[in-house]
Amino acid sequence: MLDRTNIAALIPAYFEEKRIGDVARRARVQLDCVLVVDDGSTDATADAAREAGAEVISHPHNKGKGAAIKTGLAELTVRASVAHILILDADGQHLPEEIPRFLEEANRSGAALLVGTRMSDTRTMPLVRQLTNRTMSSMISVLIGQHVPDTQCGFRMFTRELALEFMNTASSNFDFETEMLAIAARCGGKIAAVPVSTVYGDEKSKIRPVRDTVRFLALMKRLRREMR
């Protein structure tokens, strides 16, 4: 049975001094272990996370979101007390108060990977994001053979066993989250969706449309080849 004692929160962060403290503090209300990986920020991101009660690992320079996640996985998977790892963003788009939804679904379904979905209520989601999410989610779902309604949502939870598999991926940026889905499917893991809120504030997306689209297409080409 999963509870607050055997799930660790992992929060990759890059230049999030204004928000990380609040996110980490609220996550600590839900889970005993909260680890922030500061991906080479030169502001007070790391200090704010520590002040909020989180453990912190800092990269000496920026390596990318996927690399930050893998650093956190390397730290958490060696801890015998950690059965599952939950990832949420540092910018406030994921509500720590919704973490219990992941625990409930994991205990109910036994899914190896649970991915948040914002697509059940898209009233506050920009139209471009809606179209992009639906298109990419459809493409990826067909590829992996399981329906994932919001493959672009970074709010997710998975088993320690899957975490060990994720650490060996080639991706190190935002494409890493897509590769996680393919790996879970390839390992025979069930993927379940967890409804989460759509939250947009004044944060600026760190995704670069042209660069990251090219990376996504290259990743899809590689995954199609590997999953034949």
C-alpha positions as CSV (number, residue, x, y, z in Angstrom):
1,M,0.0,0.0,0.0
2,L,1.4,3.4,-1.0
3,D,1.3,6.3,1.4
4,R,3.2,9.5,2.1
5,T,6.2,7.5,3.6
6,N,7.2,5.4,0.6
7,I,6.7,7.9,-2.2
8,A,9.3,10.6,-3.0
9,A,8.6,13.8,-4.8
10,L,11.1,14.9,-7.4
11,I,11.1,18.5,-8.7
12,P,13.4,19.6,-11.5
13,A,13.9,23.3,-11.3
14,Y,15.7,26.0,-13.4
15,F,15.5,29.7,-12.4
16,E,12.4,29.2,-10.2
17,E,13.4,31.2,-7.1
18,K,10.0,32.9,-7.0
19,R,7.9,29.7,-7.0
20,I,10.0,26.7,-5.9
21,G,9.7,27.5,-2.2
22,D,5.9,27.5,-2.3
23,V,5.7,24.3,-4.4
24,A,8.2,22.4,-2.3
25,R,6.6,23.5,1.0
26,R,3.1,22.3,-0.3
27,A,4.6,19.1,-1.5
28,R,6.1,18.5,1.9
29,V,2.6,18.6,3.4
30,Q,1.7,15.7,1.2
31,L,4.9,13.6,1.2
32,D,7.7,13.0,3.7
33,C,10.5,13.2,1.0
34,V,10.8,16.0,-1.4
35,L,13.9,16.3,-3.6
36,V,14.6,19.4,-5.8
37,V,17.2,19.1,-8.5
38,D,18.4,22.6,-9.4
39,D,19.6,22.4,-13.0
40,G,22.3,25.0,-13.0
41,S,20.3,28.1,-11.9
42,T,22.3,31.1,-10.9
43,D,19.5,32.7,-8.9
44,A,18.3,31.6,-5.4
45,T,16.4,28.6,-6.6
46,A,18.4,26.1,-4.5
47,D,18.3,28.3,-1.3
48,A,14.5,28.8,-1.6
49,A,14.0,25.0,-1.9
50,R,16.1,24.3,1.1
51,E,14.3,26.9,3.2
52,A,11.1,25.2,2.3
53,G,12.3,21.9,3.7
54,A,13.3,20.1,0.5
55,E,16.5,18.2,-0.1
56,V,18.5,19.8,-2.9
57,I,21.0,18.6,-5.5
58,S,22.5,21.3,-7.8
59,H,24.0,20.8,-11.2
60,P,27.1,23.0,-11.8
61,H,25.6,24.1,-15.1
62,N,22.3,23.6,-17.1
63,K,21.9,20.1,-18.5
64,G,18.2,20.0,-19.4
65,K,15.1,18.8,-17.7
66,G,15.6,15.2,-18.6
67,A,19.1,15.2,-17.2
68,A,17.8,16.8,-14.0
69,I,15.2,14.1,-13.6
70,K,17.8,11.4,-14.1
71,T,20.0,13.0,-11.4
72,G,17.1,12.8,-9.0
73,L,16.3,9.2,-10.0
74,A,19.8,8.1,-9.4
75,E,19.6,9.5,-5.9
76,L,16.2,8.2,-5.0
77,T,16.4,4.7,-6.4
78,V,19.1,3.7,-4.0
79,R,16.9,4.4,-1.0
80,A,15.2,1.3,0.2
81,S,12.3,3.3,1.6
82,V,11.3,4.7,-1.8
83,A,8.7,2.5,-3.7
84,H,7.4,5.1,-6.1
85,I,8.7,8.5,-7.4
86,L,6.4,11.4,-8.3
87,I,7.5,14.2,-10.5
88,L,6.0,17.7,-10.6
89,D,7.1,21.0,-12.1
90,A,8.6,23.8,-10.1
91,D,6.6,26.6,-11.7
92,G,3.3,26.0,-10.0
93,Q,1.5,24.5,-12.9
94,H,1.0,21.2,-10.9
95,L,-0.9,21.4,-7.6
96,P,0.8,19.5,-4.8
97,E,-2.6,19.2,-3.2
98,E,-3.6,16.8,-6.1
99,I,-0.8,14.3,-5.2
100,P,-3.3,12.1,-3.2
101,R,-5.1,11.4,-6.5
102,F,-2.0,9.6,-7.8
103,L,-1.7,7.5,-4.6
104,E,-5.4,6.6,-4.8
105,E,-5.2,5.6,-8.5
106,A,-1.9,3.6,-8.0
107,N,-3.4,1.7,-5.0
108,R,-6.6,1.1,-7.0
109,S,-5.2,0.1,-10.4
110,G,-1.7,-1.1,-9.7
111,A,-0.5,0.9,-12.7
112,A,3.3,1.1,-13.1
113,L,3.1,4.7,-14.5
114,L,0.5,7.3,-13.8
115,V,0.3,10.4,-15.9
116,G,-1.7,13.5,-15.1
117,T,-4.3,14.6,-17.7
118,R,-5.5,18.1,-18.1
119,M,-7.7,17.3,-21.1
120,S,-10.9,16.6,-19.1
121,D,-11.3,20.4,-18.6
122,T,-9.5,22.5,-21.2
123,R,-11.5,25.7,-20.7
124,T,-8.5,27.6,-19.4
125,M,-6.0,25.9,-21.8
126,P,-4.9,28.0,-24.8
127,L,-6.2,26.6,-28.1
128,V,-2.7,26.1,-29.5
129,R,-1.8,24.0,-26.5
130,Q,-5.0,22.0,-26.8
131,L,-4.3,21.2,-30.4
132,T,-0.7,20.4,-29.8
133,N,-1.4,18.1,-26.8
134,R,-4.2,16.2,-28.6
135,T,-2.1,15.7,-31.7
136,M,1.1,14.6,-29.9
137,S,-0.9,12.4,-27.5
138,S,-2.6,10.7,-30.3
139,M,0.7,10.0,-32.1
140,I,2.4,8.7,-29.0
141,S,-0.6,6.6,-27.9
142,V,-0.7,4.8,-31.3
143,L,3.1,4.2,-31.1
144,I,3.1,2.7,-27.6
145,G,-0.2,0.8,-27.9
146,Q,-1.8,2.4,-24.8
147,H,-4.1,5.4,-24.6
148,V,-2.5,8.3,-22.8
149,P,-4.8,11.4,-23.1
150,D,-2.2,14.0,-22.1
151,T,1.3,12.7,-22.9
152,Q,2.8,16.2,-22.5
153,C,1.8,16.5,-18.8
154,G,4.9,16.3,-16.6
155,F,2.9,15.5,-13.4
156,R,3.4,11.8,-13.1
157,M,4.3,8.9,-10.8
158,F,6.0,5.6,-11.4
159,T,7.5,2.6,-9.7
160,R,11.1,2.4,-8.5
161,E,11.6,-0.4,-11.0
162,L,10.6,1.8,-13.9
163,A,12.7,4.6,-12.6
164,L,15.8,2.3,-13.0
165,E,14.8,1.8,-16.6
166,F,14.3,5.5,-17.2
167,M,17.9,6.3,-16.1
168,N,19.3,4.6,-19.2
169,T,17.5,6.7,-21.8
170,A,19.3,8.8,-24.4
171,S,17.1,11.8,-24.0
172,S,18.0,14.6,-21.7
173,N,15.6,17.4,-22.4
174,F,11.8,17.7,-22.7
175,D,11.8,14.7,-25.0
176,F,12.8,12.6,-22.0
177,E,9.2,12.6,-20.7
178,T,7.9,11.1,-24.0
179,E,10.5,8.4,-23.9
180,M,9.4,7.5,-20.4
181,L,6.0,6.4,-21.9
182,A,7.6,4.3,-24.6
183,I,9.9,2.6,-22.0
184,A,7.0,1.8,-19.7
185,A,5.0,0.3,-22.5
186,R,8.0,-1.7,-23.7
187,C,8.5,-3.1,-20.2
188,G,4.8,-4.2,-20.2
189,G,3.8,-1.6,-17.6
190,K,0.2,-0.4,-17.4
191,I,-0.1,3.4,-17.9
192,A,-3.1,5.1,-16.2
193,A,-4.4,8.7,-16.4
194,V,-5.1,10.9,-13.4
195,P,-7.2,14.0,-13.9
196,V,-5.4,17.1,-12.7
197,S,-6.1,20.8,-12.9
198,T,-5.1,23.1,-15.7
199,V,-3.1,25.9,-14.1
200,Y,-1.5,28.8,-16.0
201,G,0.0,31.9,-14.4
202,D,2.7,34.3,-15.5
203,E,5.4,31.6,-15.8
204,K,7.3,31.5,-19.1
205,S,7.6,28.1,-20.9
206,K,11.1,26.8,-21.2
207,I,10.1,24.8,-24.3
208,R,11.6,26.1,-27.5
209,P,9.1,25.3,-30.2
210,V,11.4,24.8,-33.2
211,R,14.2,23.1,-31.4
212,D,12.0,20.9,-29.3
213,T,9.7,20.0,-32.2
214,V,12.8,18.8,-34.1
215,R,13.9,16.7,-31.1
216,F,10.4,15.3,-30.8
217,L,10.3,14.2,-34.4
218,A,13.7,12.6,-34.2
219,L,12.7,10.8,-31.0
220,M,9.5,9.5,-32.6
221,K,11.5,8.2,-35.5
222,R,13.9,6.4,-33.2
223,L,11.1,5.0,-31.0
224,R,9.3,3.6,-34.1
225,R,12.5,1.8,-35.1
226,E,13.1,0.4,-31.6
227,M,9.5,-0.7,-31.0
228,R,9.2,-2.8,-34.2
